[in-house]
Amino acid sequence: MATVSLDRVCKLYPNGHVGVDQASFDIAQGELLVLVGPSGCGKTTLLRMIAGLESISSGTLRIDGQIVNDVAPKDRDIAMVFQNYALYPHMTVAENLGFGLQLRGKQRGEIERRVRDVARLLELEARLDSKPAALSGGQRQRVALGRALVREPKVFLLDEPLSNLDARLRLSMRVEIARLHRQLRATVVYVTHDQVEAMTLGQRIVVLDGGKIQQIDTPMNVYARPANVFVAGFIGSPAMNFLRGRLLRDNPWRLEMAGESLVLGNLPALAELDAWIGRDIVLGVRPEDLRPADASTAILAATVEVIEPVGSDVFINLRHGDQMLVSRVSPECVPERGSVLHLGVVAERLHLFDPASGARIA
């Protein structure tokens, strides 16, 4: 397996559109790195540049220390799995798995050995003589993965490989991919727009928006300390709640907004916060941190509009003035629709952002 390094990689199209802007990061040998972001953010363009399917406008791409900007895709020793399975319908599973090796002139015995090993790994041994039409969606996706695995490349590139599957199959295939990565210790770059996939699969995640990298970190660090408002709103389901107001410090801290004052409690003692006293900020709070509280300890009251039970949790959609909020509660404490719910927060779990740049404060 190999390392991958990007140094200020850019993609500029002839019409002036910037697809990827100054992307710089390193992928360690054996790491599973996830590129995540909304449609059009540049994640697939970035993956295709690593694959050699898109030219690099500027910057440097290295695989295992070798500059590969102008190296043809077939000479980069990478394997790519696309959203579309792209299996040959007239070939059996075994023939689909071994076709790439056949094109590369591998000996028949070597092809049969690799196909057999990969089929055992993916639990496809009983389907080697089947055609793709006789397979389930999950089995077809495993064949597509197997076609990449059988080549034993330096780097695996996966472009939204689970988006065509239903919810149950996506969950099982996520587990399958994580298991395979743990067994193979392969270098994997995985593209998805699904932040749940990114959080559960990635050892690190790269969050992109508008062609720019917004944050690179472990999934839980991105969730706990989002770098800006975009990351805070994109990572997490339901999304983070945002309130805008003026930060005041009257022991304890308060947020002054539209004629009312929200008591924030004792925020961590940080010098950076002092510079924001008397200025507008954006306050972020995760749904699980916006909790039902006694009227005496609550910071705000909101009207319950919609209740969404999802099994182990219940999402409460609330209205506070013209602001919509979401609270995540346990099924044991579900309020009535139309009732007023008093809500409190834990000061240490609040997130503060600059309203102009969107950047995290402190």
Number of C-alpha atoms within 10 A of each C-alpha: 19 22 19 24 21 20 15 15 21 25 24 15 12 7 6 8 10 16 19 27 20 16 18 15 15 14 18 16 17 18 22 23 25 28 27 30 27 16 12 14 21 24 30 24 20 25 20 18 21 26 23 20 13 16 17 21 16 15 16 18 22 17 21 15 11 14 14 18 20 10 12 12 17 10 9 17 17 22 22 22 21 17 17 14 18 12 19 14 12 11 15 19 30 24 20 23 29 25 19 16 20 14 8 9 10 14 10 11 9 13 22 16 13 19 28 18 17 23 24 12 15 17 12 22 16 10 17 17 13 15 19 21 13 12 14 11 17 18 19 20 25 23 26 23 23 25 27 23 25 22 20 16 17 20 27 24 23 22 21 20 24 24 15 15 15 11 11 9 17 17 14 11 19 17 14 14 15 14 13 15 17 13 10 12 14 21 24 28 22 26 26 23 21 16 21 15 19 25 20 14 21 22 15 21 26 22 26 23 20 17 22 18 22 18 17 19 18 15 21 14 13 21 18 15 16 23 20 20 23 16 23 25 18 21 23 17 12 15 16 24 21 19 15 17 20 18 25 21 18 8 11 11 18 22 25 18 14 10 5 11 17 17 22 23 18 14 17 12 9 10 9 10 15 12 9 16 16 14 14 19 21 23 23 19 23 26 22 16 19 25 19 21 16 12 13 8 14 19 20 19 18 19 20 21 16 15 17 12 15 9 8 9 15 18 20 23 19 23 19 14 10 6 11 15 23 23 23 22 21 13 14 9 9 17 15 13 15 13 12 16 24 19 19 23 23 14 16 11 16 18 23 23 23 17 17 9 9 17 18 17 17 13
